[in-house]
Amino acid sequence: MNYLWPILILISFLFSLISGNIEEVNNSIFSSVSDVIQLTLTLLGNMCLWCGIIKIIQSTKIIIYLKKILKPILNWLFKDAKENEGAMEAISINTISNIIGIGNAATSSGLKAMSELQKENKNKEKLTDSMVMLMVLNTTSIQILPTSIMAIRASLGAQNPAGIIVPIWISTIVGTSVGIITTKILLKKSK
């Protein structure tokens, strides 16, 4: 990647020079900078809002209720980690963050969960079943509120940024279901 992007940029610049469109390249660079700053501010505000909400949830009794709701599902998914309270709490927060569509906020709890799972891992060179399942859930994750995607759509001027919710529900439910089923089957076969 360190070589690919500079080569593509150089090829684009040379092509625009040959075709006589160098002025358009200059104009697009400056307009793109403005768009990037706008998008970054929108996503930053969105991320700050939802990270704050997650912190509030963590410091109130709401987290207890959410963990109770998720406990049967998470115990089934993470059978070899259900006794590890630290890992299960981090997995719960990670799952909640992913469900409400703030993958950036889910990163820290996902890393904490992975660290907790690694502490109990007897073979440090190999992933446990729970570690594999956590990666699958983070990759596929059901999203009820795709806040990041809606924020991007809003910043780009979409008339109905939330108009994608139903297709996202369908695709994330199907993707997560297929991911879980496939992982469970492959983990059983590997033993």
N, C-alpha and C positions, 0 to 999 in steps of 0.2 A: 504494500500500500504506500510505503514511503516513496516508491519510484513511480507508481501508477498515476497518482494524482498530478504530480509535477509534469509528467509526460503528456497527460491529457490536456492540461492547461496550456502547455507549450504548443501542442498541435492545434488547439483552438485558436490561440493567438496568431500562429503562423497562417492558418486558414483564413482568418479574418483580415490579416494583412494582405494576403494574395488576392482575396476577393474584393478588397477595397471597403470593408465594413469596420475598420478600426474605430471610427467615431461611435458607431453603435455599441461596440464592445465597451468603450469608455463610459458611455451613458448607462449601459446596463450594469456596470460595476457599481456606479454610484447609487443607482436606484435600488439595486439589490442590497446594498449596505443598509439603506433605510428600512427595507422590508425585513431584513434579518433582525435589526434592532427592535422593530415593532413586535415581531414574533417572539423574540427572546423576552421582552418585557411582559407580554401576555402570558407566556408559559411560566415565567418566574412568579408572577402574581398568582396564577392558578396553583402552582406548586406550594407557595407560601401559605395560601389559604388552606389547602388540604393537609399539609404537614401540620399546621396549627390545629386543625380539627382532629387529626390523629393523636396529637399530644393531649388534647382535651379529653378525648375518648380514653386514652391510657390512664389519665389521672382521675377519672371518675368511675362510677360503678357500671357505666355502660359497657366497658370492656368485659366485665364479669358476665353480663348477659349475652354479649356477642360470643364470648368463648364457650358459654354453655350451649348456645345454638350450634356452634361449629364443632363442639367436642366429639359427638358420635361420628361425624364424617372424618374428622382429622385423626381420630383413634383408629378408624378402619384404614385410612390411607397411610398412616405412620405407625404401624403396629410395633415396630422395634424401638420406637422413641416415645411411646405414650407415657412412660414413667418419668421421662426427663422433663420436669416442669419448666425449666428455662427454655428449652428448645420448643416445647409446645406453645408457650406464650409468644415467643418470637414468630413461630409459624402462624399462630392465630392472627397476630398483628399484620404479618406479611400478607396473609390471605385476605384480610379485611381491606388492606390498602389496595391490593390488586383488584378486588371486587368493585371498589368505588373508583377505579380507574386512575389511580395515582402511583404508577409503577416506580416513579422516582423516589417517593416516600417509602415504598416497599423495599427498596434496595438495602437500607441499613438493617431492617428487621430480618431480611433474607440472609444477609451476611452473618448476623448474630445467630440465627437459627442454624446455619451451616457450621459455624464455629462450635456451637453447643453440641451438634451432632457429631462433629469430628472428635470432640473430647472423649466420647464414649466408643468411638470407632476402634476396634481392636487391631485392624490392619490399616494403618495410616496411608498405605499406597493404593487402597481400593475404596470406592464409594460404597456406603451402606445403602440398603434399599430405601431408607427414608431420605437420604441425600439425593438419590436419583428421582424419587417422587417429588421432592421439593423443587428440583430443577424443572421437572415436567410441569408442575403447577405454575411456576413462575413464567415459563415460556408460553403456556396456553391460556391460563387464567380467565375465568369467567368475569366479565365486566358488566355490572348493572348500570353504573354511571361512567361512561367513557369520557371523563372530564378533560383529559389532555387532548384527545381528538376533537372534542367540541370546542375547546379553546383555540386550537389551530384553525378549525373551520371558521370560527367567529373572527379571528384576526385576519383571515383572508377574505372576509366579506361575504360569507355564506348567508343566504337569507334565512335559512333554518338550520343552524348548527346542530340541533338535537335531532334532526330528521334521520339520522343514521342509527338511532338507538336500537330499533327492532332488528335490523340486519346484524348489528354487533352482538345483540343477545343471542341470536340464532347461531352465528358463526363461532362465538366464544364457547357456548354450551356444547356445540358439536365438537369443536376442537379440543376442549378440555376432556369431554367424555372419551373421545378416541384416544387421547394421550394417556388418560388413566387406565383404560382397558388394555391398551397396548403395553404399557409399562407393567401392569400387574401380570399379564401373560408372559412377557419376556423375563420378568424377575422370577416367576415360578419355573420357567424352563431352564434358567441358568443355575438352578440349585440341584 
